[in-house]
């Protein structure tokens, strides 16, 4: 598995542990500032609080790789 399709439901990621993520998914989340300890404690990095327009180019590319659009990113409330 490379990157699973979240089918427009970003909360899908919250149901997975870091160990459940594929190597590619972990790589993309790492670009967004996530690490295993943060992920499993649901302790969001600074990127989680940013609006899409404030993400760096690399962060936006990682988010797109995970299935986010600017609308999904801006409207998702981290649980």
N, CA, C and O atoms as a Maestro MAE file, in Angstrom:
{
 s_m_m2io_version
 :::
 2.0.0
}

f_m_ct {
 s_m_title
 :::
 protein
 m_atom[316] {
  # First column is atom index #
  i_m_mmod_type
  r_m_x_coord
  r_m_y_coord
  r_m_z_coord
  i_m_residue_number
  s_m_chain_name
  s_m_pdb_residue_name
  s_m_pdb_atom_name
  i_m_atomic_number
  :::
  1 25 0.851 -1.180 0.000 1 A "UNK " " N  " 7
  2 3 0.000 0.000 0.000 1 A "UNK " " CA " 6
  3 2 0.895 1.241 0.000 1 A "UNK " " C  " 6
  4 15 1.884 1.323 0.729 1 A "UNK " " O  " 8
  5 25 0.522 2.180 -0.822 2 A "UNK " " N  " 7
  6 3 1.271 3.429 -0.874 2 A "UNK " " CA " 6
  7 2 0.590 4.454 0.033 2 A "UNK " " C  " 6
  8 15 1.021 4.655 1.168 2 A "UNK " " O  " 8
  9 25 -0.456 5.097 -0.451 3 A "UNK " " N  " 7
  10 3 -1.233 6.043 0.353 3 A "UNK " " CA " 6
  11 2 -2.702 5.698 0.166 3 A "UNK " " C  " 6
  12 15 -3.200 5.653 -0.959 3 A "UNK " " O  " 8
  13 25 -3.384 5.456 1.265 4 A "UNK " " N  " 7
  14 3 -4.804 5.090 1.155 4 A "UNK " " CA " 6
  15 2 -5.652 6.302 0.787 4 A "UNK " " C  " 6
  16 15 -5.265 7.446 1.027 4 A "UNK " " O  " 8
  17 25 -6.801 6.034 0.206 5 A "UNK " " N  " 7
  18 3 -7.735 7.079 -0.221 5 A "UNK " " CA " 6
  19 2 -8.642 7.418 0.948 5 A "UNK " " C  " 6
  20 15 -9.392 6.566 1.425 5 A "UNK " " O  " 8
  21 25 -8.578 8.651 1.409 6 A "UNK " " N  " 7
  22 3 -9.419 9.031 2.545 6 A "UNK " " CA " 6
  23 2 -10.851 9.331 2.123 6 A "UNK " " C  " 6
  24 15 -11.712 9.570 2.970 6 A "UNK " " O  " 8
  25 25 -11.113 9.320 0.806 7 A "UNK " " N  " 7
  26 3 -12.468 9.501 0.277 7 A "UNK " " CA " 6
  27 2 -13.154 10.746 0.848 7 A "UNK " " C  " 6
  28 15 -14.343 10.716 1.167 7 A "UNK " " O  " 8
  29 25 -12.404 11.826 0.973 8 A "UNK " " N  " 7
  30 3 -12.973 13.082 1.452 8 A "UNK " " CA " 6
  31 2 -13.237 13.136 2.942 8 A "UNK " " C  " 6
  32 15 -13.866 14.078 3.424 8 A "UNK " " O  " 8
  33 25 -12.764 12.135 3.684 9 A "UNK " " N  " 7
  34 3 -13.010 12.073 5.131 9 A "UNK " " CA " 6
  35 2 -11.689 12.115 5.895 9 A "UNK " " C  " 6
  36 15 -11.134 11.066 6.220 9 A "UNK " " O  " 8
  37 25 -11.173 13.326 6.189 10 A "UNK " " N  " 7
  38 3 -9.893 13.430 6.883 10 A "UNK " " CA " 6
  39 2 -9.874 12.755 8.251 10 A "UNK " " C  " 6
  40 15 -8.802 12.396 8.739 10 A "UNK " " O  " 8
  41 25 -11.031 12.575 8.878 11 A "UNK " " N  " 7
  42 3 -11.041 11.933 10.198 11 A "UNK " " CA " 6
  43 2 -10.594 10.478 10.117 11 A "UNK " " C  " 6
  44 15 -10.291 9.866 11.141 11 A "UNK " " O  " 8
  45 25 -10.551 9.922 8.912 12 A "UNK " " N  " 7
  46 3 -10.060 8.559 8.731 12 A "UNK " " CA " 6
  47 2 -8.658 8.401 9.320 12 A "UNK " " C  " 6
  48 15 -8.327 7.367 9.899 12 A "UNK " " O  " 8
  49 25 -7.844 9.443 9.161 13 A "UNK " " N  " 7
  50 3 -6.465 9.362 9.650 13 A "UNK " " CA " 6
  51 2 -6.422 9.221 11.169 13 A "UNK " " C  " 6
  52 15 -5.506 8.593 11.700 13 A "UNK " " O  " 8
  53 25 -7.388 9.788 11.871 14 A "UNK " " N  " 7
  54 3 -7.385 9.745 13.336 14 A "UNK " " CA " 6
  55 2 -7.695 8.358 13.890 14 A "UNK " " C  " 6
  56 15 -7.446 8.082 15.064 14 A "UNK " " O  " 8
  57 25 -8.230 7.503 13.056 15 A "UNK " " N  " 7
  58 3 -8.555 6.142 13.503 15 A "UNK " " CA " 6
  59 2 -7.376 5.186 13.354 15 A "UNK " " C  " 6
  60 15 -7.479 4.007 13.696 15 A "UNK " " O  " 8
  61 25 -6.267 5.691 12.849 16 A "UNK " " N  " 7
  62 3 -5.097 4.854 12.601 16 A "UNK " " CA " 6
  63 2 -3.974 5.200 13.570 16 A "UNK " " C  " 6
  64 15 -3.773 6.368 13.905 16 A "UNK " " O  " 8
  65 25 -3.257 4.199 14.011 17 A "UNK " " N  " 7
  66 3 -2.048 4.458 14.796 17 A "UNK " " CA " 6
  67 2 -0.900 4.706 13.819 17 A "UNK " " C  " 6
  68 15 -1.015 4.407 12.630 17 A "UNK " " O  " 8
  69 25 0.186 5.242 14.313 18 A "UNK " " N  " 7
  70 3 1.368 5.476 13.478 18 A "UNK " " CA " 6
  71 2 1.826 4.167 12.841 18 A "UNK " " C  " 6
  72 15 2.228 4.148 11.677 18 A "UNK " " O  " 8
  73 25 1.768 3.083 13.592 19 A "UNK " " N  " 7
  74 3 2.194 1.776 13.081 19 A "UNK " " CA " 6
  75 2 1.307 1.294 11.940 19 A "UNK " " C  " 6
  76 15 1.751 0.499 11.112 19 A "UNK " " O  " 8
  77 25 0.064 1.761 11.880 20 A "UNK " " N  " 7
  78 3 -0.856 1.378 10.805 20 A "UNK " " CA " 6
  79 2 -0.548 2.088 9.490 20 A "UNK " " C  " 6
  80 15 -0.977 1.636 8.428 20 A "UNK " " O  " 8
  81 25 0.189 3.190 9.551 21 A "UNK " " N  " 7
  82 3 0.479 3.968 8.350 21 A "UNK " " CA " 6
  83 2 1.530 3.272 7.495 21 A "UNK " " C  " 6
  84 15 2.441 2.625 8.012 21 A "UNK " " O  " 8
  85 25 1.390 3.416 6.181 22 A "UNK " " N  " 7
  86 3 2.404 2.885 5.268 22 A "UNK " " CA " 6
  87 2 3.662 3.750 5.376 22 A "UNK " " C  " 6
  88 15 3.595 4.872 5.876 22 A "UNK " " O  " 8
  89 25 4.797 3.245 4.916 23 A "UNK " " N  " 7
  90 3 6.005 4.074 4.935 23 A "UNK " " CA " 6
  91 2 5.812 5.405 4.199 23 A "UNK " " C  " 6
  92 15 6.296 6.440 4.657 23 A "UNK " " O  " 8
  93 25 5.112 5.383 3.068 24 A "UNK " " N  " 7
  94 3 4.879 6.622 2.314 24 A "UNK " " CA " 6
  95 2 3.984 7.576 3.097 24 A "UNK " " C  " 6
  96 15 4.231 8.782 3.111 24 A "UNK " " O  " 8
  97 25 2.952 7.054 3.745 25 A "UNK " " N  " 7
  98 3 2.079 7.905 4.563 25 A "UNK " " CA " 6
  99 2 2.861 8.536 5.707 25 A "UNK " " C  " 6
  100 15 2.702 9.725 5.984 25 A "UNK " " O  " 8
  101 25 3.703 7.751 6.375 26 A "UNK " " N  " 7
  102 3 4.532 8.299 7.461 26 A "UNK " " CA " 6
  103 2 5.463 9.390 6.940 26 A "UNK " " C  " 6
  104 15 5.671 10.409 7.598 26 A "UNK " " O  " 8
  105 25 6.015 9.166 5.763 27 A "UNK " " N  " 7
  106 3 6.909 10.162 5.160 27 A "UNK " " CA " 6
  107 2 6.165 11.480 4.923 27 A "UNK " " C  " 6
  108 15 6.683 12.551 5.239 27 A "UNK " " O  " 8
  109 25 4.970 11.404 4.376 28 A "UNK " " N  " 7
  110 3 4.189 12.616 4.104 28 A "UNK " " CA " 6
  111 2 3.774 13.314 5.393 28 A "UNK " " C  " 6
  112 15 3.861 14.538 5.492 28 A "UNK " " O  " 8
  113 25 3.323 12.544 6.382 29 A "UNK " " N  " 7
  114 3 2.939 13.157 7.666 29 A "UNK " " CA " 6
  115 2 4.148 13.770 8.363 29 A "UNK " " C  " 6
  116 15 4.016 14.773 9.065 29 A "UNK " " O  " 8
  117 25 5.320 13.180 8.175 30 A "UNK " " N  " 7
  118 3 6.541 13.726 8.776 30 A "UNK " " CA " 6
  119 2 6.850 15.108 8.200 30 A "UNK " " C  " 6
  120 15 7.290 15.998 8.928 30 A "UNK " " O  " 8
  121 25 6.623 15.292 6.903 31 A "UNK " " N  " 7
  122 3 6.813 16.615 6.292 31 A "UNK " " CA " 6
  123 2 5.914 17.641 6.980 31 A "UNK " " C  " 6
  124 15 6.281 18.809 7.110 31 A "UNK " " O  " 8
  125 25 4.740 17.200 7.416 32 A "UNK " " N  " 7
  126 3 3.794 18.088 8.098 32 A "UNK " " CA " 6
  127 2 4.097 18.235 9.588 32 A "UNK " " C  " 6
  128 15 3.356 18.900 10.313 32 A "UNK " " O  " 8
  129 25 5.187 17.613 10.045 33 A "UNK " " N  " 7
  130 3 5.630 17.799 11.427 33 A "UNK " " CA " 6
  131 2 5.231 16.700 12.392 33 A "UNK " " C  " 6
  132 15 5.550 16.770 13.579 33 A "UNK " " O  " 8
  133 25 4.542 15.695 11.902 34 A "UNK " " N  " 7
  134 3 4.119 14.601 12.785 34 A "UNK " " CA " 6
  135 2 5.254 13.606 12.986 34 A "UNK " " C  " 6
  136 15 6.042 13.344 12.078 34 A "UNK " " O  " 8
  137 25 5.317 13.068 14.176 35 A "UNK " " N  " 7
  138 3 6.221 11.973 14.523 35 A "UNK " " CA " 6
  139 2 5.382 10.949 15.280 35 A "UNK " " C  " 6
  140 15 4.263 11.249 15.696 35 A "UNK " " O  " 8
  141 25 5.905 9.770 15.458 36 A "UNK " " N  " 7
  142 3 5.132 8.697 16.085 36 A "UNK " " CA " 6
  143 2 4.545 9.105 17.434 36 A "UNK " " C  " 6
  144 15 3.357 8.897 17.677 36 A "UNK " " O  " 8
  145 25 5.355 9.677 18.303 37 A "UNK " " N  " 7
  146 3 4.871 10.034 19.646 37 A "UNK " " CA " 6
  147 2 3.751 11.072 19.565 37 A "UNK " " C  " 6
  148 15 2.745 10.954 20.266 37 A "UNK " " O  " 8
  149 25 3.919 12.084 18.716 38 A "UNK " " N  " 7
  150 3 2.877 13.107 18.558 38 A "UNK " " CA " 6
  151 2 1.602 12.484 17.994 38 A "UNK " " C  " 6
  152 15 0.502 12.767 18.469 38 A "UNK " " O  " 8
  153 25 1.756 11.641 16.987 39 A "UNK " " N  " 7
  154 3 0.604 11.020 16.329 39 A "UNK " " CA " 6
  155 2 -0.200 10.187 17.327 39 A "UNK " " C  " 6
  156 15 -1.416 10.343 17.440 39 A "UNK " " O  " 8
  157 25 0.476 9.320 18.033 40 A "UNK " " N  " 7
  158 3 -0.226 8.400 18.930 40 A "UNK " " CA " 6
  159 2 -0.807 9.101 20.159 40 A "UNK " " C  " 6
  160 15 -1.700 8.558 20.810 40 A "UNK " " O  " 8
  161 25 -0.317 10.294 20.484 41 A "UNK " " N  " 7
  162 3 -0.896 11.092 21.580 41 A "UNK " " CA " 6
  163 2 -1.887 12.130 21.059 41 A "UNK " " C  " 6
  164 15 -2.509 12.854 21.837 41 A "UNK " " O  " 8
  165 25 -2.027 12.193 19.723 42 A "UNK " " N  " 7
  166 3 -2.842 13.224 19.071 42 A "UNK " " CA " 6
  167 2 -2.424 14.617 19.548 42 A "UNK " " C  " 6
  168 15 -3.243 15.427 19.980 42 A "UNK " " O  " 8
  169 25 -1.125 14.855 19.452 43 A "UNK " " N  " 7
  170 3 -0.514 16.129 19.839 43 A "UNK " " CA " 6
  171 2 -0.070 16.837 18.556 43 A "UNK " " C  " 6
  172 15 1.066 16.653 18.117 43 A "UNK " " O  " 8
  173 25 -0.944 17.641 17.951 44 A "UNK " " N  " 7
  174 3 -0.672 18.187 16.623 44 A "UNK " " CA " 6
  175 2 0.530 19.123 16.564 44 A "UNK " " C  " 6
  176 15 0.778 19.896 17.489 44 A "UNK " " O  " 8
  177 25 1.274 19.039 15.457 45 A "UNK " " N  " 7
  178 3 2.375 19.975 15.231 45 A "UNK " " CA " 6
  179 2 1.822 21.322 14.758 45 A "UNK " " C  " 6
  180 15 0.626 21.434 14.489 45 A "UNK " " O  " 8
  181 25 2.672 22.335 14.655 46 A "UNK " " N  " 7
  182 3 2.207 23.659 14.228 46 A "UNK " " CA " 6
  183 2 1.460 23.667 12.890 46 A "UNK " " C  " 6
  184 15 0.545 24.470 12.708 46 A "UNK " " O  " 8
  185 25 1.830 22.798 11.962 47 A "UNK " " N  " 7
  186 3 1.164 22.804 10.651 47 A "UNK " " CA " 6
  187 2 -0.333 22.542 10.766 47 A "UNK " " C  " 6
  188 15 -1.104 23.011 9.928 47 A "UNK " " O  " 8
  189 25 -0.750 21.812 11.776 48 A "UNK " " N  " 7
  190 3 -2.168 21.469 11.937 48 A "UNK " " CA " 6
  191 2 -3.021 22.697 12.236 48 A "UNK " " C  " 6
  192 15 -4.228 22.686 11.995 48 A "UNK " " O  " 8
  193 25 -2.415 23.736 12.748 49 A "UNK " " N  " 7
  194 3 -3.151 24.960 13.093 49 A "UNK " " CA " 6
  195 2 -3.106 26.006 11.977 49 A "UNK " " C  " 6
  196 15 -3.755 27.047 12.071 49 A "UNK " " O  " 8
  197 25 -2.339 25.724 10.926 50 A "UNK " " N  " 7
  198 3 -2.182 26.685 9.833 50 A "UNK " " CA " 6
  199 2 -3.319 26.569 8.825 50 A "UNK " " C  " 6
  200 15 -3.853 25.487 8.582 50 A "UNK " " O  " 8
  201 25 -3.669 27.703 8.252 51 A "UNK " " N  " 7
  202 3 -4.543 27.714 7.084 51 A "UNK " " CA " 6
  203 2 -3.723 27.205 5.894 51 A "UNK " " C  " 6
  204 15 -2.494 27.276 5.902 51 A "UNK " " O  " 8
  205 25 -4.406 26.698 4.887 52 A "UNK " " N  " 7
  206 3 -3.740 26.163 3.695 52 A "UNK " " CA " 6
  207 2 -2.739 27.169 3.116 52 A "UNK " " C  " 6
  208 15 -1.609 26.808 2.785 52 A "UNK " " O  " 8
  209 25 -3.158 28.419 2.999 53 A "UNK " " N  " 7
  210 3 -2.307 29.443 2.375 53 A "UNK " " CA " 6
  211 2 -1.025 29.683 3.164 53 A "UNK " " C  " 6
  212 15 -0.056 30.212 2.618 53 A "UNK " " O  " 8
  213 25 -1.004 29.306 4.436 54 A "UNK " " N  " 7
  214 3 0.165 29.521 5.283 54 A "UNK " " CA " 6
  215 2 1.097 28.316 5.344 54 A "UNK " " C  " 6
  216 15 2.182 28.393 5.921 54 A "UNK " " O  " 8
  217 25 0.673 27.200 4.748 55 A "UNK " " N  " 7
  218 3 1.553 26.031 4.685 55 A "UNK " " CA " 6
  219 2 2.675 26.301 3.692 55 A "UNK " " C  " 6
  220 15 2.484 27.006 2.701 55 A "UNK " " O  " 8
  221 25 3.836 25.741 3.962 56 A "UNK " " N  " 7
  222 3 4.934 25.861 3.004 56 A "UNK " " CA " 6
  223 2 4.599 25.039 1.753 56 A "UNK " " C  " 6
  224 15 3.673 24.227 1.762 56 A "UNK " " O  " 8
  225 25 5.348 25.257 0.703 57 A "UNK " " N  " 7
  226 3 5.175 24.498 -0.537 57 A "UNK " " CA " 6
  227 2 5.266 22.997 -0.259 57 A "UNK " " C  " 6
  228 15 4.432 22.224 -0.731 57 A "UNK " " O  " 8
  229 25 6.280 22.586 0.506 58 A "UNK " " N  " 7
  230 3 6.460 21.166 0.827 58 A "UNK " " CA " 6
  231 2 5.308 20.630 1.668 58 A "UNK " " C  " 6
  232 15 4.865 19.500 1.465 58 A "UNK " " O  " 8
  233 25 4.823 21.432 2.608 59 A "UNK " " N  " 7
  234 3 3.686 21.004 3.431 59 A "UNK " " CA " 6
  235 2 2.428 20.842 2.575 59 A "UNK " " C  " 6
  236 15 1.683 19.876 2.743 59 A "UNK " " O  " 8
  237 25 2.191 21.778 1.665 60 A "UNK " " N  " 7
  238 3 1.033 21.649 0.778 60 A "UNK " " CA " 6
  239 2 1.146 20.401 -0.085 60 A "UNK " " C  " 6
  240 15 0.162 19.681 -0.262 60 A "UNK " " O  " 8
  241 25 2.332 20.135 -0.625 61 A "UNK " " N  " 7
  242 3 2.521 18.936 -1.448 61 A "UNK " " CA " 6
  243 2 2.285 17.669 -0.642 61 A "UNK " " C  " 6
  244 15 1.678 16.720 -1.139 61 A "UNK " " O  " 8
  245 25 2.757 17.644 0.594 62 A "UNK " " N  " 7
  246 3 2.532 16.475 1.451 62 A "UNK " " CA " 6
  247 2 1.043 16.305 1.727 62 A "UNK " " C  " 6
  248 15 0.524 15.190 1.679 62 A "UNK " " O  " 8
  249 25 0.362 17.398 2.013 63 A "UNK " " N  " 7
  250 3 -1.075 17.338 2.286 63 A "UNK " " CA " 6
  251 2 -1.842 16.826 1.067 63 A "UNK " " C  " 6
  252 15 -2.745 16.001 1.203 63 A "UNK " " O  " 8
  253 25 -1.487 17.309 -0.114 64 A "UNK " " N  " 7
  254 3 -2.125 16.833 -1.348 64 A "UNK " " CA " 6
  255 2 -1.861 15.340 -1.520 64 A "UNK " " C  " 6
  256 15 -2.758 14.586 -1.900 64 A "UNK " " O  " 8
  257 25 -0.638 14.917 -1.243 65 A "UNK " " N  " 7
  258 3 -0.297 13.500 -1.346 65 A "UNK " " CA " 6
  259 2 -1.124 12.622 -0.425 65 A "UNK " " C  " 6
  260 15 -1.326 11.439 -0.698 65 A "UNK " " O  " 8
  261 25 -1.600 13.204 0.661 66 A "UNK " " N  " 7
  262 3 -2.438 12.475 1.620 66 A "UNK " " CA " 6
  263 2 -3.929 12.588 1.293 66 A "UNK " " C  " 6
  264 15 -4.764 11.988 1.971 66 A "UNK " " O  " 8
  265 25 -4.260 13.358 0.258 67 A "UNK " " N  " 7
  266 3 -5.649 13.465 -0.169 67 A "UNK " " CA " 6
  267 2 -6.358 14.743 0.217 67 A "UNK " " C  " 6
  268 15 -7.555 14.889 -0.035 67 A "UNK " " O  " 8
  269 25 -5.639 15.672 0.824 68 A "UNK " " N  " 7
  270 3 -6.256 16.936 1.216 68 A "UNK " " CA " 6
  271 2 -6.338 17.895 0.033 68 A "UNK " " C  " 6
  272 15 -5.484 17.889 -0.855 68 A "UNK " " O  " 8
  273 25 -7.362 18.701 0.040 69 A "UNK " " N  " 7
  274 3 -7.464 19.874 -0.821 69 A "UNK " " CA " 6
  275 2 -7.396 21.077 0.113 69 A "UNK " " C  " 6
  276 15 -7.428 20.919 1.334 69 A "UNK " " O  " 8
  277 25 -7.303 22.254 -0.443 70 A "UNK " " N  " 7
  278 3 -7.299 23.431 0.426 70 A "UNK " " CA " 6
  279 2 -8.590 23.500 1.236 70 A "UNK " " C  " 6
  280 15 -8.557 23.855 2.414 70 A "UNK " " O  " 8
  281 25 -9.723 23.165 0.624 71 A "UNK " " N  " 7
  282 3 -11.006 23.196 1.338 71 A "UNK " " CA " 6
  283 2 -11.020 22.186 2.489 71 A "UNK " " C  " 6
  284 15 -11.392 22.528 3.611 71 A "UNK " " O  " 8
  285 25 -10.615 20.946 2.211 72 A "UNK " " N  " 7
  286 3 -10.607 19.930 3.274 72 A "UNK " " CA " 6
  287 2 -9.668 20.324 4.402 72 A "UNK " " C  " 6
  288 15 -10.002 20.171 5.577 72 A "UNK " " O  " 8
  289 25 -8.498 20.828 4.047 73 A "UNK " " N  " 7
  290 3 -7.521 21.221 5.070 73 A "UNK " " CA " 6
  291 2 -8.087 22.311 5.974 73 A "UNK " " C  " 6
  292 15 -8.002 22.219 7.199 73 A "UNK " " O  " 8
  293 25 -8.661 23.337 5.365 74 A "UNK " " N  " 7
  294 3 -9.159 24.479 6.135 74 A "UNK " " CA " 6
  295 2 -10.411 24.158 6.939 74 A "UNK " " C  " 6
  296 15 -10.673 24.809 7.950 74 A "UNK " " O  " 8
  297 25 -11.177 23.182 6.516 75 A "UNK " " N  " 7
  298 3 -12.437 22.891 7.204 75 A "UNK " " CA " 6
  299 2 -12.322 21.757 8.213 75 A "UNK " " C  " 6
  300 15 -13.267 21.501 8.960 75 A "UNK " " O  " 8
  301 25 -11.170 21.067 8.249 76 A "UNK " " N  " 7
  302 3 -11.022 19.924 9.149 76 A "UNK " " CA " 6
  303 2 -10.633 20.381 10.545 76 A "UNK " " C  " 6
  304 15 -9.667 21.123 10.722 76 A "UNK " " O  " 8
  305 25 -11.391 19.934 11.529 77 A "UNK " " N  " 7
  306 3 -11.071 20.188 12.942 77 A "UNK " " CA " 6
  307 2 -10.390 18.954 13.499 77 A "UNK " " C  " 6
  308 15 -10.995 17.883 13.549 77 A "UNK " " O  " 8
  309 25 -9.145 19.088 13.915 78 A "UNK " " N  " 7
  310 3 -8.429 17.962 14.512 78 A "UNK " " CA " 6
  311 2 -9.117 17.576 15.809 78 A "UNK " " C  " 6
  312 15 -9.374 18.423 16.663 78 A "UNK " " O  " 8
  313 25 -9.408 16.306 15.947 79 A "UNK " " N  " 7
  314 3 -10.123 15.810 17.130 79 A "UNK " " CA " 6
  315 2 -9.139 15.408 18.205 79 A "UNK " " C  " 6
  316 15 -9.545 14.965 19.279 79 A "UNK " " O  " 8
  :::
 }
 m_bond[315] {
  # First column is bond index #
  i_m_from
  i_m_to
  i_m_order
  :::
  1 1 2 1
  2 2 3 1
  3 3 4 2
  4 3 5 1
  5 5 6 1
  6 6 7 1
  7 7 8 2
  8 7 9 1
  9 9 10 1
  10 10 11 1
  11 11 12 2
  12 11 13 1
  13 13 14 1
  14 14 15 1
  15 15 16 2
  16 15 17 1
  17 17 18 1
  18 18 19 1
  19 19 20 2
  20 19 21 1
  21 21 22 1
  22 22 23 1
  23 23 24 2
  24 23 25 1
  25 25 26 1
  26 26 27 1
  27 27 28 2
  28 27 29 1
  29 29 30 1
  30 30 31 1
  31 31 32 2
  32 31 33 1
  33 33 34 1
  34 34 35 1
  35 35 36 2
  36 35 37 1
  37 37 38 1
  38 38 39 1
  39 39 40 2
  40 39 41 1
  41 41 42 1
  42 42 43 1
  43 43 44 2
  44 43 45 1
  45 45 46 1
  46 46 47 1
  47 47 48 2
  48 47 49 1
  49 49 50 1
  50 50 51 1
  51 51 52 2
  52 51 53 1
  53 53 54 1
  54 54 55 1
  55 55 56 2
  56 55 57 1
  57 57 58 1
  58 58 59 1
  59 59 60 2
  60 59 61 1
  61 61 62 1
  62 62 63 1
  63 63 64 2
  64 63 65 1
  65 65 66 1
  66 66 67 1
  67 67 68 2
  68 67 69 1
  69 69 70 1
  70 70 71 1
  71 71 72 2
  72 71 73 1
  73 73 74 1
  74 74 75 1
  75 75 76 2
  76 75 77 1
  77 77 78 1
  78 78 79 1
  79 79 80 2
  80 79 81 1
  81 81 82 1
  82 82 83 1
  83 83 84 2
  84 83 85 1
  85 85 86 1
  86 86 87 1
  87 87 88 2
  88 87 89 1
  89 89 90 1
  90 90 91 1
  91 91 92 2
  92 91 93 1
  93 93 94 1
  94 94 95 1
  95 95 96 2
  96 95 97 1
  97 97 98 1
  98 98 99 1
  99 99 100 2
  100 99 101 1
  101 101 102 1
  102 102 103 1
  103 103 104 2
  104 103 105 1
  105 105 106 1
  106 106 107 1
  107 107 108 2
  108 107 109 1
  109 109 110 1
  110 110 111 1
  111 111 112 2
  112 111 113 1
  113 113 114 1
  114 114 115 1
  115 115 116 2
  116 115 117 1
  117 117 118 1
  118 118 119 1
  119 119 120 2
  120 119 121 1
  121 121 122 1
  122 122 123 1
  123 123 124 2
  124 123 125 1
  125 125 126 1
  126 126 127 1
  127 127 128 2
  128 127 129 1
  129 129 130 1
  130 130 131 1
  131 131 132 2
  132 131 133 1
  133 133 134 1
  134 134 135 1
  135 135 136 2
  136 135 137 1
  137 137 138 1
  138 138 139 1
  139 139 140 2
  140 139 141 1
  141 141 142 1
  142 142 143 1
  143 143 144 2
  144 143 145 1
  145 145 146 1
  146 146 147 1
  147 147 148 2
  148 147 149 1
  149 149 150 1
  150 150 151 1
  151 151 152 2
  152 151 153 1
  153 153 154 1
  154 154 155 1
  155 155 156 2
  156 155 157 1
  157 157 158 1
  158 158 159 1
  159 159 160 2
  160 159 161 1
  161 161 162 1
  162 162 163 1
  163 163 164 2
  164 163 165 1
  165 165 166 1
  166 166 167 1
  167 167 168 2
  168 167 169 1
  169 169 170 1
  170 170 171 1
  171 171 172 2
  172 171 173 1
  173 173 174 1
  174 174 175 1
  175 175 176 2
  176 175 177 1
  177 177 178 1
  178 178 179 1
  179 179 180 2
  180 179 181 1
  181 181 182 1
  182 182 183 1
  183 183 184 2
  184 183 185 1
  185 185 186 1
  186 186 187 1
  187 187 188 2
  188 187 189 1
  189 189 190 1
  190 190 191 1
  191 191 192 2
  192 191 193 1
  193 193 194 1
  194 194 195 1
  195 195 196 2
  196 195 197 1
  197 197 198 1
  198 198 199 1
  199 199 200 2
  200 199 201 1
  201 201 202 1
  202 202 203 1
  203 203 204 2
  204 203 205 1
  205 205 206 1
  206 206 207 1
  207 207 208 2
  208 207 209 1
  209 209 210 1
  210 210 211 1
  211 211 212 2
  212 211 213 1
  213 213 214 1
  214 214 215 1
  215 215 216 2
  216 215 217 1
  217 217 218 1
  218 218 219 1
  219 219 220 2
  220 219 221 1
  221 221 222 1
  222 222 223 1
  223 223 224 2
  224 223 225 1
  225 225 226 1
  226 226 227 1
  227 227 228 2
  228 227 229 1
  229 229 230 1
  230 230 231 1
  231 231 232 2
  232 231 233 1
  233 233 234 1
  234 234 235 1
  235 235 236 2
  236 235 237 1
  237 237 238 1
  238 238 239 1
  239 239 240 2
  240 239 241 1
  241 241 242 1
  242 242 243 1
  243 243 244 2
  244 243 245 1
  245 245 246 1
  246 246 247 1
  247 247 248 2
  248 247 249 1
  249 249 250 1
  250 250 251 1
  251 251 252 2
  252 251 253 1
  253 253 254 1
  254 254 255 1
  255 255 256 2
  256 255 257 1
  257 257 258 1
  258 258 259 1
  259 259 260 2
  260 259 261 1
  261 261 262 1
  262 262 263 1
  263 263 264 2
  264 263 265 1
  265 265 266 1
  266 266 267 1
  267 267 268 2
  268 267 269 1
  269 269 270 1
  270 270 271 1
  271 271 272 2
  272 271 273 1
  273 273 274 1
  274 274 275 1
  275 275 276 2
  276 275 277 1
  277 277 278 1
  278 278 279 1
  279 279 280 2
  280 279 281 1
  281 281 282 1
  282 282 283 1
  283 283 284 2
  284 283 285 1
  285 285 286 1
  286 286 287 1
  287 287 288 2
  288 287 289 1
  289 289 290 1
  290 290 291 1
  291 291 292 2
  292 291 293 1
  293 293 294 1
  294 294 295 1
  295 295 296 2
  296 295 297 1
  297 297 298 1
  298 298 299 1
  299 299 300 2
  300 299 301 1
  301 301 302 1
  302 302 303 1
  303 303 304 2
  304 303 305 1
  305 305 306 1
  306 306 307 1
  307 307 308 2
  308 307 309 1
  309 309 310 1
  310 310 311 1
  311 311 312 2
  312 311 313 1
  313 313 314 1
  314 314 315 1
  315 315 316 2
  :::
 }
}
